[in-house]
Amino acid sequence: MVNKKPRKPRGKVKYSDGKCISCGEVCVAECPMDAIEMMDNGEPIIHLAKCNGCKKCIKVCPSAAFEVFYTPDEEKILEEYNRLNLGEDAPPPDPGKTRDSEWKGVWVFVEQMNGEAHSVSWELLGVGRQLAQDLGVELSAFVLGHNVSHLVREAFGYDADNVYIIDEPVLEYYRTQSYLKASLTLLQKYKPEIVLIGATGLGRDLAGAVATHMKTGLTADCTGLTISKSDRLLEQTRPAFGGNIMATILSETARPQMASVRPRVMTKPEYLSGRTGNLIEEPFVQLEESITTKILEIIPIDLANTVQLQSAEIIVSGGRGMMGPEHFSMIRELAGLLGGVVGCSRTTVDAGWMPQAHQVGQTGKTVKPKLYIACGISGAIQHLVGMQNSDNIIAINKDKNAPIFEVAHLGIVGDVFDVLPGVIQQLKQHKQVAAAPAAV
């Protein structure tokens, strides 16, 4: 007779009273057993008879409102299970995925096209310097391309201690295969602790491929990066659950810790001409024939007919408070008088009032102008994420409790239809006086 080994019980899930933040019933949608129901007071109730202990609700809950417990019968089984030395919860650690002291340094990918660096690369060197100081390590940039040696000087000027470069004809144009292999050549050899990449179209493609091959985590579209000095973990903050909350994500075991950041979120450091550092030129071999994609033609974008929100120094944005697309004529007139461009909130795009190209926010453009005027915008977190780093913010809204006033440097409580005509009239008069010939 063979004694049957007990199976480890899965336990049940219980709710911790008062912890629910009403994130949108994500736990209810995630539960495969329909064991969670929302009560009238906005808090969940768990039907234990249905719960199978899968823990999916625990994984998606942003406020850690659920925890596992064992019933008395399960505790007896668990005790027997542990007595038989079957109590290993996890497989042996993968040496390639554990934290390793060999991984050191903060690295920033310098994105370039036709030899011109994307500004997000220098912005990341700014936040990278702070992270490197907190960790007590060096800040490095890595450059991939062909005929891009001049970017080394720029990287040093923007505060990099070291610049790693692979300059080869096969890297003249971005292709995932060649840039992935070049990135892995550097990262696997020098083992940086943290890697930062711009959340551009190119950066998102490369970062995902690199993270997959390095078997590490990647937090995309971060809006904040800090260091937990006690355990050297990169605290990666980004909007979650449709932008309703801000989540801070850690990569506790795998290395490197990787994050991407949108352009215009971080502050670009001051350029120091003549600053130098250590240059490391890395050999690289990849045959053109081994790459499956070919560049046949480069078709430039007609920038003259596009909205340059991200590079604009003045933006006048309208929201739902404009009450209709016809009233955006005031927004356009004010933007024209100030020499700025027109932005808008997501609600106006969803309503069909404005094209998506003008949208500012989490699902639109992230901007950082010198002046941002928000007209009739309440300030949903999705919008604030995209503009809160503007140098000067003026908000006009008739609701004095609107969230937009929490980030505004100057708030005007009033109806945009009362305020804007007066502002436009004053600007016109000012321009007329300025343009009038001086009296003899």
Secondary structure as a PSIPRED ss2 file (coil, helix, strand):
# PSIPRED VFORMAT (PSIPRED V4.0)

   1 M C   1.000  0.000  0.000
   2 V C   1.000  0.000  0.000
   3 N C   1.000  0.000  0.000
   4 K C   1.000  0.000  0.000
   5 K C   1.000  0.000  0.000
   6 P C   1.000  0.000  0.000
   7 R C   1.000  0.000  0.000
   8 K C   1.000  0.000  0.000
   9 P C   1.000  0.000  0.000
  10 R C   1.000  0.000  0.000
  11 G C   1.000  0.000  0.000
  12 K E   0.000  0.000  1.000
  13 V E   0.000  0.000  1.000
  14 K E   0.000  0.000  1.000
  15 Y E   0.000  0.000  1.000
  16 S C   1.000  0.000  0.000
  17 D C   1.000  0.000  0.000
  18 G C   1.000  0.000  0.000
  19 K C   1.000  0.000  0.000
  20 C C   1.000  0.000  0.000
  21 I C   1.000  0.000  0.000
  22 S C   1.000  0.000  0.000
  23 C C   1.000  0.000  0.000
  24 G C   1.000  0.000  0.000
  25 E C   1.000  0.000  0.000
  26 V H   0.000  1.000  0.000
  27 C H   0.000  1.000  0.000
  28 V H   0.000  1.000  0.000
  29 A H   0.000  1.000  0.000
  30 E H   0.000  1.000  0.000
  31 C C   1.000  0.000  0.000
  32 P C   1.000  0.000  0.000
  33 M C   1.000  0.000  0.000
  34 D C   1.000  0.000  0.000
  35 A C   1.000  0.000  0.000
  36 I E   0.000  0.000  1.000
  37 E E   0.000  0.000  1.000
  38 M E   0.000  0.000  1.000
  39 M C   1.000  0.000  0.000
  40 D C   1.000  0.000  0.000
  41 N C   1.000  0.000  0.000
  42 G C   1.000  0.000  0.000
  43 E C   1.000  0.000  0.000
  44 P E   0.000  0.000  1.000
  45 I E   0.000  0.000  1.000
  46 I E   0.000  0.000  1.000
  47 H C   1.000  0.000  0.000
  48 L C   1.000  0.000  0.000
  49 A C   1.000  0.000  0.000
  50 K C   1.000  0.000  0.000
  51 C C   1.000  0.000  0.000
  52 N C   1.000  0.000  0.000
  53 G C   1.000  0.000  0.000
  54 C C   1.000  0.000  0.000
  55 K C   1.000  0.000  0.000
  56 K H   0.000  1.000  0.000
  57 C H   0.000  1.000  0.000
  58 I H   0.000  1.000  0.000
  59 K H   0.000  1.000  0.000
  60 V H   0.000  1.000  0.000
  61 C C   1.000  0.000  0.000
  62 P C   1.000  0.000  0.000
  63 S C   1.000  0.000  0.000
  64 A C   1.000  0.000  0.000
  65 A C   1.000  0.000  0.000
  66 F E   0.000  0.000  1.000
  67 E E   0.000  0.000  1.000
  68 V E   0.000  0.000  1.000
  69 F E   0.000  0.000  1.000
  70 Y C   1.000  0.000  0.000
  71 T C   1.000  0.000  0.000
  72 P H   0.000  1.000  0.000
  73 D H   0.000  1.000  0.000
  74 E H   0.000  1.000  0.000
  75 E H   0.000  1.000  0.000
  76 K H   0.000  1.000  0.000
  77 I H   0.000  1.000  0.000
  78 L H   0.000  1.000  0.000
  79 E H   0.000  1.000  0.000
  80 E H   0.000  1.000  0.000
  81 Y H   0.000  1.000  0.000
  82 N H   0.000  1.000  0.000
  83 R H   0.000  1.000  0.000
  84 L C   1.000  0.000  0.000
  85 N C   1.000  0.000  0.000
  86 L C   1.000  0.000  0.000
  87 G C   1.000  0.000  0.000
  88 E C   1.000  0.000  0.000
  89 D C   1.000  0.000  0.000
  90 A C   1.000  0.000  0.000
  91 P C   1.000  0.000  0.000
  92 P C   1.000  0.000  0.000
  93 P C   1.000  0.000  0.000
  94 D C   1.000  0.000  0.000
  95 P H   0.000  1.000  0.000
  96 G H   0.000  1.000  0.000
  97 K H   0.000  1.000  0.000
  98 T C   1.000  0.000  0.000
  99 R C   1.000  0.000  0.000
 100 D C   1.000  0.000  0.000
 101 S C   1.000  0.000  0.000
 102 E C   1.000  0.000  0.000
 103 W C   1.000  0.000  0.000
 104 K C   1.000  0.000  0.000
 105 G C   1.000  0.000  0.000
 106 V E   0.000  0.000  1.000
 107 W E   0.000  0.000  1.000
 108 V E   0.000  0.000  1.000
 109 F E   0.000  0.000  1.000
 110 V E   0.000  0.000  1.000
 111 E C   1.000  0.000  0.000
 112 Q E   0.000  0.000  1.000
 113 M E   0.000  0.000  1.000
 114 N C   1.000  0.000  0.000
 115 G C   1.000  0.000  0.000
 116 E E   0.000  0.000  1.000
 117 A E   0.000  0.000  1.000
 118 H C   1.000  0.000  0.000
 119 S H   0.000  1.000  0.000
 120 V H   0.000  1.000  0.000
 121 S H   0.000  1.000  0.000
 122 W H   0.000  1.000  0.000
 123 E H   0.000  1.000  0.000
 124 L H   0.000  1.000  0.000
 125 L H   0.000  1.000  0.000
 126 G H   0.000  1.000  0.000
 127 V H   0.000  1.000  0.000
 128 G H   0.000  1.000  0.000
 129 R H   0.000  1.000  0.000
 130 Q H   0.000  1.000  0.000
 131 L H   0.000  1.000  0.000
 132 A H   0.000  1.000  0.000
 133 Q H   0.000  1.000  0.000
 134 D H   0.000  1.000  0.000
 135 L H   0.000  1.000  0.000
 136 G C   1.000  0.000  0.000
 137 V C   1.000  0.000  0.000
 138 E C   1.000  0.000  0.000
 139 L E   0.000  0.000  1.000
 140 S E   0.000  0.000  1.000
 141 A E   0.000  0.000  1.000
 142 F E   0.000  0.000  1.000
 143 V E   0.000  0.000  1.000
 144 L E   0.000  0.000  1.000
 145 G E   0.000  0.000  1.000
 146 H C   1.000  0.000  0.000
 147 N C   1.000  0.000  0.000
 148 V C   1.000  0.000  0.000
 149 S C   1.000  0.000  0.000
 150 H H   0.000  1.000  0.000
 151 L H   0.000  1.000  0.000
 152 V H   0.000  1.000  0.000
 153 R H   0.000  1.000  0.000
 154 E H   0.000  1.000  0.000
 155 A H   0.000  1.000  0.000
 156 F H   0.000  1.000  0.000
 157 G H   0.000  1.000  0.000
 158 Y C   1.000  0.000  0.000
 159 D C   1.000  0.000  0.000
 160 A C   1.000  0.000  0.000
 161 D C   1.000  0.000  0.000
 162 N E   0.000  0.000  1.000
 163 V E   0.000  0.000  1.000
 164 Y E   0.000  0.000  1.000
 165 I E   0.000  0.000  1.000
 166 I E   0.000  0.000  1.000
 167 D E   0.000  0.000  1.000
 168 E C   1.000  0.000  0.000
 169 P H   0.000  1.000  0.000
 170 V H   0.000  1.000  0.000
 171 L H   0.000  1.000  0.000
 172 E C   1.000  0.000  0.000
 173 Y C   1.000  0.000  0.000
 174 Y C   1.000  0.000  0.000
 175 R C   1.000  0.000  0.000
 176 T H   0.000  1.000  0.000
 177 Q H   0.000  1.000  0.000
 178 S H   0.000  1.000  0.000
 179 Y H   0.000  1.000  0.000
 180 L H   0.000  1.000  0.000
 181 K H   0.000  1.000  0.000
 182 A H   0.000  1.000  0.000
 183 S H   0.000  1.000  0.000
 184 L H   0.000  1.000  0.000
 185 T H   0.000  1.000  0.000
 186 L H   0.000  1.000  0.000
 187 L H   0.000  1.000  0.000
 188 Q H   0.000  1.000  0.000
 189 K H   0.000  1.000  0.000
 190 Y H   0.000  1.000  0.000
 191 K C   1.000  0.000  0.000
 192 P C   1.000  0.000  0.000
 193 E C   1.000  0.000  0.000
 194 I E   0.000  0.000  1.000
 195 V E   0.000  0.000  1.000
 196 L E   0.000  0.000  1.000
 197 I E   0.000  0.000  1.000
 198 G E   0.000  0.000  1.000
 199 A C   1.000  0.000  0.000
 200 T C   1.000  0.000  0.000
 201 G H   0.000  1.000  0.000
 202 L H   0.000  1.000  0.000
 203 G H   0.000  1.000  0.000
 204 R H   0.000  1.000  0.000
 205 D H   0.000  1.000  0.000
 206 L H   0.000  1.000  0.000
 207 A H   0.000  1.000  0.000
 208 G H   0.000  1.000  0.000
 209 A H   0.000  1.000  0.000
 210 V H   0.000  1.000  0.000
 211 A H   0.000  1.000  0.000
 212 T H   0.000  1.000  0.000
 213 H H   0.000  1.000  0.000
 214 M H   0.000  1.000  0.000
 215 K C   1.000  0.000  0.000
 216 T C   1.000  0.000  0.000
 217 G C   1.000  0.000  0.000
 218 L E   0.000  0.000  1.000
 219 T E   0.000  0.000  1.000
 220 A E   0.000  0.000  1.000
 221 D E   0.000  0.000  1.000
 222 C E   0.000  0.000  1.000
 223 T C   1.000  0.000  0.000
 224 G E   0.000  0.000  1.000
 225 L E   0.000  0.000  1.000
 226 T E   0.000  0.000  1.000
 227 I E   0.000  0.000  1.000
 228 S E   0.000  0.000  1.000
 229 K C   1.000  0.000  0.000
 230 S C   1.000  0.000  0.000
 231 D C   1.000  0.000  0.000
 232 R C   1.000  0.000  0.000
 233 L E   0.000  0.000  1.000
 234 L E   0.000  0.000  1.000
 235 E E   0.000  0.000  1.000
 236 Q E   0.000  0.000  1.000
 237 T E   0.000  0.000  1.000
 238 R E   0.000  0.000  1.000
 239 P E   0.000  0.000  1.000
 240 A E   0.000  0.000  1.000
 241 F C   1.000  0.000  0.000
 242 G C   1.000  0.000  0.000
 243 G C   1.000  0.000  0.000
 244 N C   1.000  0.000  0.000
 245 I E   0.000  0.000  1.000
 246 M E   0.000  0.000  1.000
 247 A E   0.000  0.000  1.000
 248 T E   0.000  0.000  1.000
 249 I E   0.000  0.000  1.000
 250 L C   1.000  0.000  0.000
 251 S C   1.000  0.000  0.000
 252 E C   1.000  0.000  0.000
 253 T C   1.000  0.000  0.000
 254 A C   1.000  0.000  0.000
 255 R C   1.000  0.000  0.000
 256 P C   1.000  0.000  0.000
 257 Q E   0.000  0.000  1.000
 258 M E   0.000  0.000  1.000
 259 A E   0.000  0.000  1.000
 260 S E   0.000  0.000  1.000
 261 V E   0.000  0.000  1.000
 262 R C   1.000  0.000  0.000
 263 P C   1.000  0.000  0.000
 264 R C   1.000  0.000  0.000
 265 V C   1.000  0.000  0.000
 266 M C   1.000  0.000  0.000
 267 T C   1.000  0.000  0.000
 268 K C   1.000  0.000  0.000
 269 P C   1.000  0.000  0.000
 270 E C   1.000  0.000  0.000
 271 Y C   1.000  0.000  0.000
 272 L C   1.000  0.000  0.000
 273 S C   1.000  0.000  0.000
 274 G C   1.000  0.000  0.000
 275 R C   1.000  0.000  0.000
 276 T C   1.000  0.000  0.000
 277 G C   1.000  0.000  0.000
 278 N E   0.000  0.000  1.000
 279 L E   0.000  0.000  1.000
 280 I E   0.000  0.000  1.000
 281 E E   0.000  0.000  1.000
 282 E C   1.000  0.000  0.000
 283 P C   1.000  0.000  0.000
 284 F C   1.000  0.000  0.000
 285 V C   1.000  0.000  0.000
 286 Q C   1.000  0.000  0.000
 287 L C   1.000  0.000  0.000
 288 E H   0.000  1.000  0.000
 289 E H   0.000  1.000  0.000
 290 S H   0.000  1.000  0.000
 291 I C   1.000  0.000  0.000
 292 T C   1.000  0.000  0.000
 293 T C   1.000  0.000  0.000
 294 K C   1.000  0.000  0.000
 295 I C   1.000  0.000  0.000
 296 L C   1.000  0.000  0.000
 297 E C   1.000  0.000  0.000
 298 I C   1.000  0.000  0.000
 299 I C   1.000  0.000  0.000
 300 P C   1.000  0.000  0.000
 301 I C   1.000  0.000  0.000
 302 D C   1.000  0.000  0.000
 303 L H   0.000  1.000  0.000
 304 A H   0.000  1.000  0.000
 305 N H   0.000  1.000  0.000
 306 T C   1.000  0.000  0.000
 307 V C   1.000  0.000  0.000
 308 Q C   1.000  0.000  0.000
 309 L C   1.000  0.000  0.000
 310 Q C   1.000  0.000  0.000
 311 S C   1.000  0.000  0.000
 312 A C   1.000  0.000  0.000
 313 E C   1.000  0.000  0.000
 314 I E   0.000  0.000  1.000
 315 I E   0.000  0.000  1.000
 316 V E   0.000  0.000  1.000
 317 S E   0.000  0.000  1.000
 318 G E   0.000  0.000  1.000
 319 G C   1.000  0.000  0.000
 320 R H   0.000  1.000  0.000
 321 G H   0.000  1.000  0.000
 322 M H   0.000  1.000  0.000
 323 M C   1.000  0.000  0.000
 324 G C   1.000  0.000  0.000
 325 P H   0.000  1.000  0.000
 326 E H   0.000  1.000  0.000
 327 H H   0.000  1.000  0.000
 328 F H   0.000  1.000  0.000
 329 S H   0.000  1.000  0.000
 330 M H   0.000  1.000  0.000
 331 I H   0.000  1.000  0.000
 332 R H   0.000  1.000  0.000
 333 E H   0.000  1.000  0.000
 334 L H   0.000  1.000  0.000
 335 A H   0.000  1.000  0.000
 336 G H   0.000  1.000  0.000
 337 L H   0.000  1.000  0.000
 338 L H   0.000  1.000  0.000
 339 G C   1.000  0.000  0.000
 340 G C   1.000  0.000  0.000
 341 V E   0.000  0.000  1.000
 342 V E   0.000  0.000  1.000
 343 G E   0.000  0.000  1.000
 344 C E   0.000  0.000  1.000
 345 S C   1.000  0.000  0.000
 346 R H   0.000  1.000  0.000
 347 T H   0.000  1.000  0.000
 348 T H   0.000  1.000  0.000
 349 V H   0.000  1.000  0.000
 350 D H   0.000  1.000  0.000
 351 A C   1.000  0.000  0.000
 352 G C   1.000  0.000  0.000
 353 W C   1.000  0.000  0.000
 354 M C   1.000  0.000  0.000
 355 P C   1.000  0.000  0.000
 356 Q H   0.000  1.000  0.000
 357 A H   0.000  1.000  0.000
 358 H H   0.000  1.000  0.000
 359 Q E   0.000  0.000  1.000
 360 V E   0.000  0.000  1.000
 361 G C   1.000  0.000  0.000
 362 Q C   1.000  0.000  0.000
 363 T C   1.000  0.000  0.000
 364 G C   1.000  0.000  0.000
 365 K E   0.000  0.000  1.000
 366 T C   1.000  0.000  0.000
 367 V C   1.000  0.000  0.000
 368 K C   1.000  0.000  0.000
 369 P C   1.000  0.000  0.000
 370 K C   1.000  0.000  0.000
 371 L E   0.000  0.000  1.000
 372 Y E   0.000  0.000  1.000
 373 I E   0.000  0.000  1.000
 374 A E   0.000  0.000  1.000
 375 C E   0.000  0.000  1.000
 376 G C   1.000  0.000  0.000
 377 I C   1.000  0.000  0.000
 378 S C   1.000  0.000  0.000
 379 G C   1.000  0.000  0.000
 380 A C   1.000  0.000  0.000
 381 I H   0.000  1.000  0.000
 382 Q H   0.000  1.000  0.000
 383 H H   0.000  1.000  0.000
 384 L H   0.000  1.000  0.000
 385 V H   0.000  1.000  0.000
 386 G H   0.000  1.000  0.000
 387 M H   0.000  1.000  0.000
 388 Q C   1.000  0.000  0.000
 389 N C   1.000  0.000  0.000
 390 S C   1.000  0.000  0.000
 391 D C   1.000  0.000  0.000
 392 N E   0.000  0.000  1.000
 393 I E   0.000  0.000  1.000
 394 I E   0.000  0.000  1.000
 395 A E   0.000  0.000  1.000
 396 I E   0.000  0.000  1.000
 397 N E   0.000  0.000  1.000
 398 K C   1.000  0.000  0.000
 399 D C   1.000  0.000  0.000
 400 K C   1.000  0.000  0.000
 401 N C   1.000  0.000  0.000
 402 A C   1.000  0.000  0.000
 403 P H   0.000  1.000  0.000
 404 I H   0.000  1.000  0.000
 405 F H   0.000  1.000  0.000
 406 E H   0.000  1.000  0.000
 407 V C   1.000  0.000  0.000
 408 A C   1.000  0.000  0.000
 409 H C   1.000  0.000  0.000
 410 L E   0.000  0.000  1.000
 411 G E   0.000  0.000  1.000
 412 I E   0.000  0.000  1.000
 413 V E   0.000  0.000  1.000
 414 G C   1.000  0.000  0.000
 415 D C   1.000  0.000  0.000
 416 V H   0.000  1.000  0.000
 417 F H   0.000  1.000  0.000
 418 D H   0.000  1.000  0.000
 419 V H   0.000  1.000  0.000
 420 L H   0.000  1.000  0.000
 421 P H   0.000  1.000  0.000
 422 G H   0.000  1.000  0.000
 423 V H   0.000  1.000  0.000
 424 I H   0.000  1.000  0.000
 425 Q H   0.000  1.000  0.000
 426 Q H   0.000  1.000  0.000
 427 L H   0.000  1.000  0.000
 428 K H   0.000  1.000  0.000
 429 Q H   0.000  1.000  0.000
 430 H H   0.000  1.000  0.000
 431 K H   0.000  1.000  0.000
 432 Q H   0.000  1.000  0.000
 433 V H   0.000  1.000  0.000
 434 A H   0.000  1.000  0.000
 435 A H   0.000  1.000  0.000
 436 A C   1.000  0.000  0.000
 437 P C   1.000  0.000  0.000
 438 A C   1.000  0.000  0.000
 439 A C   1.000  0.000  0.000
 440 V C   1.000  0.000  0.000
